[in-house]
Amino acid sequence: MLLSCIADDLTGATDLGVTLAREGLSVVQVNGVPDAKFAVPDADAVVVALKSRTNPPQEAVEWSLQALAWLRRAMPSHVYFKVCSTFDSTPRGNIGPVADALLAALGADFALATPAYPRNKRTVYLGNLFVGDVALAESGMRNHPLTPMTDSNLVHVLGAQAQGRVGLVEFEAVEAGAAAVRARCEALRAQGMRYAIVDAIRDEHLVAAGEACAGMPLAVGGAGLAMGIARALAKGAPKRDAAALPKVAGAAAILAGSCSEATLAQVEAARATYASLRLDPARLDVRAALAWAKPRLGEGPVLIYTSAPPAERSTGRAEEIEQAFRDLARGLAASGVRRFVVAGGETSGAVTEALGIRALAIGPEIAPGVPWTASIGGEPMLLALKSGNFGGPDFFFKAFEVLA
């Protein structure tokens, strides 16, 4: 195995998986901490998808260390901790505590970190994260119900939750190339820095950073830095095509729990074409929703969503909403749904858990960072698991066009 990856949510894992596949690596995603009897798949890269982004820090650390222990059975040359492209976290974690624990387990004392991926309109300059042309703290992430991001400076964000000091690999170094990045890392390490945020406003900057840190035991970031690392690790190796998706008959459903601005636009666009039902978070009447959906499944994809703008959201209902999506997924599968498009990391985790899907093969990309995936083992199912922030307004339509 060239690369072992631990992702802090399920859609982040698929974002990472399709990025690595695009670089020519064979990729398998495993959902949840594997038990000791679960064999490490034969692949260039294996991604363990956890549901640890918003869990208590100690729980996130414990799961991440268990995943690392399982992955290290395959003797990977590098470990990657995948976090959200908007660096979703709180002042207490979980990015910092998990990164600290992984560094200690690997016997390392320094790691690069960046969520930048210009291809997906995530850039970092002078340590500040931008979503498109808007600073993180001024974007829709400022209203995130679980991890509101009110500081755009990632040196501050990571420094508040990680042990040790956090420095910056500035634009000038990544612009100069991998050697300059390595030199800057050595200088920061000599100054006692434990982490360094990396500036990147072009994908070429991530290629330089990836080459510079491919020999380090650990890196932390979004899919972009992993792209650079994969490119460095795969030099000279034959490129492989993305996994061919099986032909899966059956009905299709879209389940949307994300309240991001991108998902809200996608739901609004889909409502004009697809049979659609908003599941009221205050009531969560799953039985009525399934009764509504069942006679419509032969007419095309059905859309069931709890997504709502900030003024209309029900607070304090996250666990109940996730359980409702679990029940919906089971009920829809029992009614013949075999193709699911799911919007939102927490929602995606609930759906795959409910369907008992332990591993996924990464298939073709629908939009940057979002592939179709195929279940491994059991009855075949196709799933597109989308981070709330990803995709344009027509994403739900494009997803089914890819399968045509």
Buried (B, 14 or more C-beta within 10 A) or exposed (E): BBBBBBBBBBBBBBBBBBBBBBBBBBBBBBBBBBEEEEEBBEBBBBBBBBBBBBBEBEEBBBBBBBBBEBBBEBEBEBBBBBBBBBBBBBEEBBBBBBBBBBBEBBEBEBBBBBBBBBBBBBBBBEBBBBBEEBBBBEBBBBBBBEBEBEBBBBBBBBBBBBEBBBBBBBBEBBBEBBEBBBBBBEBBBEEEBBBBBBBBBBBBBBBBBBBBBBEBBBBBBBBBBBBBBBBBBBEEEEEBEBBEBEEBEBBBBBBBBBBBBBBBBBBEBBBEEBBBBBBEBEEBEBEEBBEBBBEBBEEEBBBBBBBBEEEEBBEEBBEEBBBBBBBBBBBBBEBBBBBBBBBBBBBBBBBBBBBEBBBBBBBBBBBBBBBBBBBBEEEBBBBBBBBBBBBEBBBBBBBBEBBE
